Amino acid sequence: MYAIKSGGKVVGYSDTVVYVRLHENGCYVPCDEAEAGGFCIKTAIDRKDEETGETTTYLEDFVYAFAPGGLLGIEPVGSVENVSGTLMLAENDKVLDILLGGAAE
């Protein structure tokens, strides 16, 4: 699992990260991490239907650049940190137990 950071804080988590570079035709193309100018992740987006008022959640590709002005220059700057999903869940369970008045270690 990966923690996605932007603006000095974690903005989300993703199971997969696709490293990308800019092709000469202006499109993002997958590449090795060593040659990447950024990365692409799937992000959950909520969209409200104006006619029905129904909100639908769907996944959308979202691209971050590693440095300001990188790639097309319009992407937010971000970084990827490999984290253990199992450890994150264990920590969350511990915090929840404390908040609910359980025994703290």
Backbone as CSV, one residue per row, in Angstrom:
resi,resn,N_x,N_y,N_z,CA_x,CA_y,CA_z,C_x,C_y,C_z
1,MET,0.851,-1.170,0.000,0.000,0.000,0.000,0.898,1.234,0.000
2,TYR,0.413,2.279,-0.628,1.186,3.506,-0.746,0.429,4.683,-0.126
3,ALA,1.157,5.506,0.598,0.610,6.767,1.094,0.964,7.831,0.065
4,ILE,-0.021,8.596,-0.364,0.187,9.647,-1.342,0.207,10.974,-0.589
5,LYS,1.318,11.712,-0.745,1.475,12.980,-0.038,1.542,14.134,-1.032
6,SER,0.904,15.229,-0.650,0.951,16.446,-1.449,0.743,17.616,-0.498
7,GLY,1.491,18.669,-0.678,1.361,19.827,0.201,1.759,19.538,1.631
8,GLY,2.661,18.576,1.829,3.152,18.262,3.171,2.254,17.373,4.005
9,LYS,1.157,16.843,3.409,0.295,15.956,4.188,-0.200,14.795,3.328
10,VAL,-0.640,13.741,3.985,-1.169,12.577,3.286,-2.546,12.945,2.725
11,VAL,-2.704,12.757,1.414,-3.972,13.083,0.765,-4.765,11.830,0.407
12,GLY,-4.154,10.661,0.584,-4.861,9.420,0.291,-3.930,8.238,0.266
13,TYR,-4.532,7.080,0.014,-3.793,5.825,-0.046,-4.189,5.099,-1.322
14,SER,-3.258,4.317,-1.848,-3.525,3.563,-3.062,-2.826,2.214,-2.994
15,ASP,-3.478,1.202,-3.551,-2.859,-0.116,-3.612,-1.833,-0.197,-4.736
16,THR,-1.988,0.648,-5.742,-1.077,0.611,-6.879,-0.634,2.022,-7.258
17,VAL,0.553,2.093,-7.810,1.093,3.350,-8.340,1.713,3.026,-9.693
18,VAL,1.389,3.831,-10.694,1.992,3.686,-12.018,2.892,4.887,-12.234
19,TYR,4.184,4.633,-12.374,5.132,5.720,-12.636,5.010,6.121,-14.093
20,VAL,5.029,7.447,-14.341,4.833,7.952,-15.700,5.883,8.998,-16.060
21,ARG,6.076,9.131,-17.353,6.898,10.198,-17.913,6.082,10.803,-19.042
22,LEU,6.522,11.931,-19.526,5.820,12.596,-20.619,6.417,12.156,-21.947
23,HIS,5.580,11.633,-22.826,6.015,11.232,-24.163,6.152,12.486,-25.016
24,GLU,6.919,12.418,-26.098,7.124,13.589,-26.956,5.827,14.107,-27.570
25,ASN,4.785,13.254,-27.619,3.497,13.706,-28.166,2.609,14.365,-27.103
26,GLY,3.122,14.484,-25.854,2.385,15.152,-24.795,1.521,14.261,-23.928
27,CYS,1.569,12.949,-24.167,0.789,12.005,-23.368,1.650,11.414,-22.246
28,TYR,0.982,11.009,-21.171,1.666,10.283,-20.105,1.850,8.845,-20.562
29,VAL,3.037,8.304,-20.327,3.280,6.896,-20.637,3.918,6.225,-19.424
30,PRO,3.535,4.967,-19.170,4.147,4.232,-18.047,5.641,4.054,-18.274
31,CYS,6.391,4.038,-17.168,7.834,3.862,-17.267,8.367,3.327,-15.939
32,ASP,9.659,3.060,-15.896,10.311,2.654,-14.656,10.402,3.852,-13.725
33,GLU,10.475,3.568,-12.435,10.554,4.629,-11.435,11.738,5.563,-11.688
34,ALA,12.855,5.005,-12.151,14.079,5.785,-12.354,13.928,6.871,-13.430
35,GLU,13.068,6.659,-14.407,12.904,7.650,-15.480,11.597,8.448,-15.361
36,ALA,10.878,8.272,-14.270,9.564,8.902,-14.094,9.667,10.373,-13.720
37,GLY,8.722,11.150,-14.229,8.584,12.546,-13.843,7.437,12.727,-12.869
38,GLY,6.701,11.623,-12.644,5.569,11.652,-11.732,4.942,10.284,-11.637
39,PHE,3.711,10.248,-11.140,3.019,8.970,-10.973,1.524,9.160,-11.110
40,CYS,0.833,8.064,-11.385,-0.608,8.064,-11.556,-1.217,7.079,-10.562
41,ILE,-2.312,7.492,-9.933,-3.035,6.620,-9.007,-4.529,6.689,-9.330
42,LYS,-5.265,5.728,-8.810,-6.727,5.769,-8.886,-7.229,6.473,-7.641
43,THR,-8.102,7.451,-7.816,-8.653,8.217,-6.707,-10.174,8.113,-6.728
44,ALA,-10.774,7.922,-5.554,-12.235,7.878,-5.456,-12.785,9.296,-5.557
45,ILE,-13.722,9.486,-6.472,-14.341,10.794,-6.708,-15.852,10.642,-6.541
46,ASP,-16.460,11.553,-5.800,-17.920,11.583,-5.676,-18.475,12.582,-6.673
47,ARG,-19.495,12.168,-7.391,-20.152,13.063,-8.343,-21.660,13.012,-8.109
48,LYS,-22.269,14.185,-7.991,-23.703,14.271,-7.748,-24.436,14.533,-9.055
49,ASP,-25.424,13.708,-9.347,-26.266,13.887,-10.525,-27.218,15.047,-10.242
50,GLU,-27.157,16.087,-11.047,-27.958,17.290,-10.831,-29.462,17.026,-10.959
51,GLU,-29.834,16.073,-11.822,-31.252,15.791,-12.035,-31.859,14.953,-10.917
52,THR,-31.153,13.905,-10.505,-31.707,12.978,-9.512,-31.245,13.280,-8.097
53,GLY,-30.141,14.019,-7.961,-29.582,14.295,-6.637,-28.787,13.132,-6.088
54,GLU,-28.677,12.059,-6.855,-27.953,10.863,-6.420,-26.445,11.082,-6.543
55,THR,-25.728,10.667,-5.497,-24.275,10.767,-5.509,-23.682,9.403,-5.835
56,THR,-22.757,9.387,-6.770,-22.093,8.162,-7.190,-20.592,8.319,-6.973
57,THR,-19.982,7.288,-6.440,-18.537,7.278,-6.252,-17.916,6.416,-7.344
58,TYR,-16.887,6.934,-7.975,-16.196,6.178,-9.008,-14.704,6.448,-8.903
59,LEU,-13.911,5.610,-9.568,-12.458,5.775,-9.558,-12.019,6.535,-10.798
60,GLU,-11.096,7.467,-10.589,-10.566,8.267,-11.691,-9.051,8.307,-11.584
61,ASP,-8.363,8.226,-12.722,-6.904,8.349,-12.722,-6.527,9.778,-12.359
62,PHE,-5.508,9.911,-11.520,-5.047,11.231,-11.091,-3.528,11.237,-11.149
63,VAL,-2.949,12.243,-11.790,-1.500,12.308,-11.994,-0.883,13.389,-11.109
64,TYR,0.226,13.029,-10.460,1.039,13.959,-9.672,2.416,14.040,-10.302
65,ALA,3.027,15.205,-10.271,4.417,15.389,-10.702,5.313,15.309,-9.468
66,PHE,6.542,14.865,-9.653,7.482,14.801,-8.538,8.045,16.174,-8.170
67,ALA,8.062,17.096,-9.127,8.659,18.413,-8.882,7.795,19.497,-9.522
68,PRO,7.815,20.697,-8.973,7.059,21.804,-9.582,7.481,22.001,-11.043
69,GLY,6.507,22.162,-11.917,6.809,22.365,-13.331,7.137,21.087,-14.067
70,GLY,7.106,19.948,-13.372,7.395,18.674,-14.021,6.240,18.223,-14.895
71,LEU,6.478,17.225,-15.718,5.496,16.692,-16.653,4.904,17.834,-17.476
72,LEU,3.598,18.054,-17.440,2.980,19.151,-18.211,3.054,20.490,-17.492
73,GLY,3.374,20.451,-16.208,3.450,21.674,-15.420,2.130,22.080,-14.782
74,ILE,1.079,21.281,-14.988,-0.240,21.601,-14.429,-0.645,20.648,-13.306
75,GLU,0.145,19.617,-13.095,-0.179,18.612,-12.091,0.249,19.081,-10.698
76,PRO,-0.478,18.654,-9.666,-0.011,18.950,-8.315,1.271,18.166,-8.042
77,VAL,2.093,18.680,-7.162,3.328,17.985,-6.787,2.990,16.985,-5.688
78,GLY,3.522,15.786,-5.816,3.236,14.754,-4.833,4.390,13.796,-4.673
79,SER,4.264,12.951,-3.669,5.266,11.913,-3.438,4.559,10.633,-3.010
80,VAL,5.272,9.533,-3.123,4.746,8.213,-2.811,5.584,7.623,-1.693
81,GLU,4.920,7.079,-0.678,5.630,6.412,0.408,5.033,5.028,0.582
82,ASN,5.870,4.005,0.520,5.422,2.631,0.714,5.100,2.428,2.193
83,VAL,3.872,2.010,2.495,3.459,1.777,3.878,2.823,0.400,3.983
84,SER,2.810,-0.142,5.174,2.196,-1.435,5.411,0.731,-1.245,5.772
85,GLY,-0.151,-1.745,4.947,-1.577,-1.663,5.225,-1.946,-2.408,6.487
86,THR,-1.283,-3.525,6.750,-1.554,-4.305,7.957,-1.188,-3.517,9.201
87,LEU,-0.038,-2.861,9.182,0.360,-2.056,10.330,-0.573,-0.870,10.529
88,MET,-1.026,-0.258,9.434,-1.949,0.867,9.547,-3.245,0.425,10.211
89,LEU,-3.764,-0.751,9.831,-4.992,-1.261,10.440,-4.791,-1.565,11.913
90,ALA,-3.638,-2.137,12.263,-3.355,-2.445,13.661,-3.285,-1.169,14.494
91,GLU,-2.653,-0.131,13.956,-2.574,1.144,14.663,-3.963,1.756,14.824
92,ASN,-4.777,1.688,13.771,-6.135,2.228,13.846,-6.956,1.493,14.897
93,ASP,-6.813,0.169,14.969,-7.537,-0.607,15.978,-7.106,-0.199,17.383
94,LYS,-5.814,0.045,17.563,-5.296,0.446,18.874,-5.861,1.810,19.281
95,VAL,-5.882,2.746,18.348,-6.405,4.077,18.631,-7.904,3.996,18.937
96,LEU,-8.631,3.212,18.166,-10.060,3.053,18.393,-10.342,2.453,19.759
97,ASP,-9.545,1.466,20.165,-9.698,0.839,21.470,-9.485,1.867,22.585
98,ILE,-8.482,2.721,22.437,-8.207,3.762,23.427,-9.359,4.760,23.492
99,LEU,-9.836,5.197,22.321,-10.921,6.182,22.278,-12.227,5.645,22.868
100,LEU,-12.433,4.347,22.728,-13.670,3.752,23.236,-13.541,3.281,24.678
101,GLY,-12.409,3.628,25.336,-12.236,3.317,26.746,-11.673,1.947,27.025
102,GLY,-11.109,1.295,26.003,-10.499,-0.014,26.200,-9.176,0.123,26.903
103,ALA,-8.569,-0.999,27.188,-7.272,-1.014,27.871,-6.176,-0.564,26.922
104,ALA,-5.414,0.403,27.357,-4.267,0.886,26.571,-3.028,0.156,27.040
105,GLU,-2.148,-0.125,26.086,-0.897,-0.801,26.445,0.169,0.197,26.783
